[in-house]
Amino acid sequence: MIRGLVDFALNNRFMILAAAILLFIWGAISFHNLPVEAYPDVANNYVQIITQWPGRAAEEVEQQVTIPIEIVMNGLPHLEHLRSTSLFGLSSLMLIFDDQSENDWNRQKVLERLAQLSLPNNLQPQIGSDFSPVGQIYWYTLSSTNPKYDLMELKSIEDWTLEKQFKSVPNVVAVVSFGGVTREYQVIVDPNKLV
């Protein structure tokens, strides 16, 4: 059987060479289109709608903000789940879409529906930033062996230098720092001098 295959390949060199070139081109195109990520994004496609109405009870926010937004958003294409939370002065809706939808398209449809909505006191719902929970895995630590840079100095570098530079990078939604000692400035007022 192998001998027959080798004889066929030797007798039909042009056809075998053409098939090899076609397979090579197909493989190169497939490799180019293959989505390779260090951490594949397995999160759902979702859009968050946040509306602030300061000083209002949760029941009032629910009745006058959350429910009207839910009614307008029902029936969106590819919408799988709609979850809402109403708190004191805050309404938050999470719209979860299926995997066949594009997140930019989902956000556009939500904005179109929000334009049809009229809320009391000219409230303006905002859609949350476009980010994925997978993005929260990028962590870093500042450390120094130089005694000039103690924890307070490293925290100041983080807050005033690095955080601003990270936020200027495209597709970075937020930088949240924790740890370290935060520098405080205290003003001691002398009441006698104030008089």
PLY file of the C-alpha trace (Angstrom):
ply
format ascii 1.0
element vertex 195
property float x
property float y
property float z
element edge 194
property int vertex1
property int vertex2
end_header
0.00 0.00 0.00
2.82 2.42 0.90
4.65 1.44 -2.27
1.55 2.29 -4.32
1.25 5.68 -2.59
4.93 6.47 -3.23
4.60 5.40 -6.90
1.51 7.61 -7.30
3.33 10.60 -5.75
6.37 10.10 -7.99
4.27 9.66 -11.14
2.08 12.75 -10.38
4.66 15.21 -9.08
2.87 18.32 -10.33
-0.43 17.38 -8.65
1.31 16.55 -5.34
3.32 19.79 -5.47
0.14 21.83 -6.20
-1.67 20.13 -3.28
1.27 20.85 -0.97
1.31 24.55 -2.00
-2.47 24.81 -1.47
-2.16 23.19 1.97
0.68 25.58 2.85
-1.37 28.64 1.80
-4.44 27.36 3.68
-2.31 26.77 6.79
-0.77 30.25 6.59
-4.20 31.89 6.27
-5.60 29.80 9.13
-2.63 30.65 11.33
-3.02 34.35 10.55
-6.74 34.29 11.50
-6.28 32.19 14.64
-7.12 34.23 17.76
-4.24 33.59 20.12
-4.38 35.22 23.54
-2.38 34.66 26.67
-5.65 34.51 28.60
-8.67 33.72 26.40
-11.67 35.86 27.28
-14.35 33.45 28.48
-16.55 36.15 30.01
-20.05 36.85 28.74
-20.81 39.75 26.44
-22.53 42.27 28.66
-23.48 45.92 28.94
-24.03 47.66 32.26
-26.40 50.62 32.61
-25.91 52.85 35.64
-28.23 55.68 36.67
-27.63 57.88 39.71
-30.50 59.67 41.39
-29.08 61.06 44.64
-31.27 61.30 47.71
-34.00 58.93 46.48
-35.14 55.77 48.24
-34.49 52.39 46.65
-38.23 51.82 46.06
-38.56 55.13 44.21
-35.46 54.38 42.11
-36.87 50.93 41.32
-40.29 52.23 40.23
-39.26 55.32 38.29
-35.85 54.37 36.87
-35.05 50.65 36.92
-38.40 49.29 35.71
-38.75 51.76 32.79
-35.21 50.91 31.64
-35.98 47.18 31.92
-39.12 47.63 29.80
-37.21 49.52 27.09
-34.35 46.98 27.04
-36.55 43.88 26.82
-36.52 42.38 23.35
-32.99 43.38 22.37
-31.50 40.92 19.87
-29.24 38.28 21.44
-30.24 39.33 24.99
-30.13 36.31 27.30
-30.45 37.76 30.80
-31.37 41.10 32.30
-30.42 41.60 35.94
-31.10 44.75 37.91
-30.29 46.22 41.30
-31.86 49.29 42.86
-30.17 50.90 45.83
-30.47 54.21 47.61
-29.92 56.75 44.83
-28.58 54.18 42.34
-29.97 51.93 39.62
-27.78 49.32 37.99
-28.79 46.97 35.17
-26.65 44.21 33.72
-27.64 43.02 30.23
-25.99 39.72 29.32
-25.89 38.75 25.64
-25.16 35.42 23.94
-21.74 34.51 22.55
-22.75 35.02 18.91
-23.15 38.78 19.41
-20.49 41.46 19.08
-20.00 43.63 22.15
-19.70 46.88 20.16
-22.97 46.08 18.37
-24.65 45.32 21.72
-23.52 48.64 23.18
-24.80 50.50 20.10
-28.24 48.87 20.39
-28.42 49.72 24.11
-27.58 53.37 23.36
-30.30 53.45 20.69
-32.85 52.12 23.17
-31.72 54.57 25.87
-32.36 57.44 23.45
-36.05 56.40 23.35
-36.35 56.57 27.13
-37.57 59.53 29.16
-36.89 59.49 32.89
-37.98 61.93 35.62
-35.84 65.00 36.45
-33.95 64.57 33.13
-31.92 61.68 34.52
-29.30 60.41 32.09
-28.43 56.70 32.31
-24.78 55.92 31.54
-23.44 52.68 30.11
-20.52 51.19 31.97
-17.05 50.99 30.52
-16.27 48.26 28.02
-14.02 45.88 29.88
-13.75 42.21 30.63
-13.24 40.59 34.03
-10.27 38.79 32.50
-8.48 42.14 32.45
-8.29 42.05 36.22
-5.58 39.41 36.13
-2.77 41.82 35.32
-1.11 42.53 38.64
2.22 44.08 39.46
4.22 44.84 42.58
6.57 47.72 43.30
9.60 46.92 45.40
12.99 48.51 45.93
16.23 47.57 47.62
17.22 51.22 47.79
16.63 52.49 51.35
15.63 55.88 49.93
12.39 54.31 48.63
10.33 53.07 51.55
6.72 51.88 51.29
5.34 55.42 51.48
7.59 56.63 48.67
6.70 53.63 46.48
2.99 54.28 47.10
3.48 57.94 46.09
5.24 56.87 42.87
2.37 54.49 42.16
-0.36 57.07 42.80
1.19 60.10 41.12
3.32 58.66 38.31
2.60 55.06 37.30
-1.17 55.16 37.64
-1.45 58.20 35.37
0.83 56.61 32.78
-1.09 53.31 32.84
-4.41 55.12 32.34
-3.03 56.79 29.20
-2.45 53.38 27.55
-5.21 52.44 25.04
-7.77 49.87 26.30
-6.80 50.31 29.96
-10.08 51.07 31.68
-8.97 51.48 35.27
-5.98 51.07 37.53
-6.71 50.18 41.13
-3.86 50.26 43.60
-3.80 48.86 47.09
-1.22 48.34 49.77
1.56 50.57 50.89
1.41 53.54 53.20
-0.50 56.56 51.93
1.11 59.91 52.58
-1.03 62.25 54.66
-0.78 65.98 55.15
-2.29 67.28 58.37
-3.01 70.91 59.07
-3.02 71.90 62.72
-5.10 75.02 63.13
-4.26 77.47 65.90
-7.59 79.00 67.01
-5.82 82.00 68.57
-4.20 82.97 65.28
-7.54 82.51 63.49
-9.16 85.07 65.76
0 1
1 2
2 3
3 4
4 5
5 6
6 7
7 8
8 9
9 10
10 11
11 12
12 13
13 14
14 15
15 16
16 17
17 18
18 19
19 20
20 21
21 22
22 23
23 24
24 25
25 26
26 27
27 28
28 29
29 30
30 31
31 32
32 33
33 34
34 35
35 36
36 37
37 38
38 39
39 40
40 41
41 42
42 43
43 44
44 45
45 46
46 47
47 48
48 49
49 50
50 51
51 52
52 53
53 54
54 55
55 56
56 57
57 58
58 59
59 60
60 61
61 62
62 63
63 64
64 65
65 66
66 67
67 68
68 69
69 70
70 71
71 72
72 73
73 74
74 75
75 76
76 77
77 78
78 79
79 80
80 81
81 82
82 83
83 84
84 85
85 86
86 87
87 88
88 89
89 90
90 91
91 92
92 93
93 94
94 95
95 96
96 97
97 98
98 99
99 100
100 101
101 102
102 103
103 104
104 105
105 106
106 107
107 108
108 109
109 110
110 111
111 112
112 113
113 114
114 115
115 116
116 117
117 118
118 119
119 120
120 121
121 122
122 123
123 124
124 125
125 126
126 127
127 128
128 129
129 130
130 131
131 132
132 133
133 134
134 135
135 136
136 137
137 138
138 139
139 140
140 141
141 142
142 143
143 144
144 145
145 146
146 147
147 148
148 149
149 150
150 151
151 152
152 153
153 154
154 155
155 156
156 157
157 158
158 159
159 160
160 161
161 162
162 163
163 164
164 165
165 166
166 167
167 168
168 169
169 170
170 171
171 172
172 173
173 174
174 175
175 176
176 177
177 178
178 179
179 180
180 181
181 182
182 183
183 184
184 185
185 186
186 187
187 188
188 189
189 190
190 191
191 192
192 193
193 194
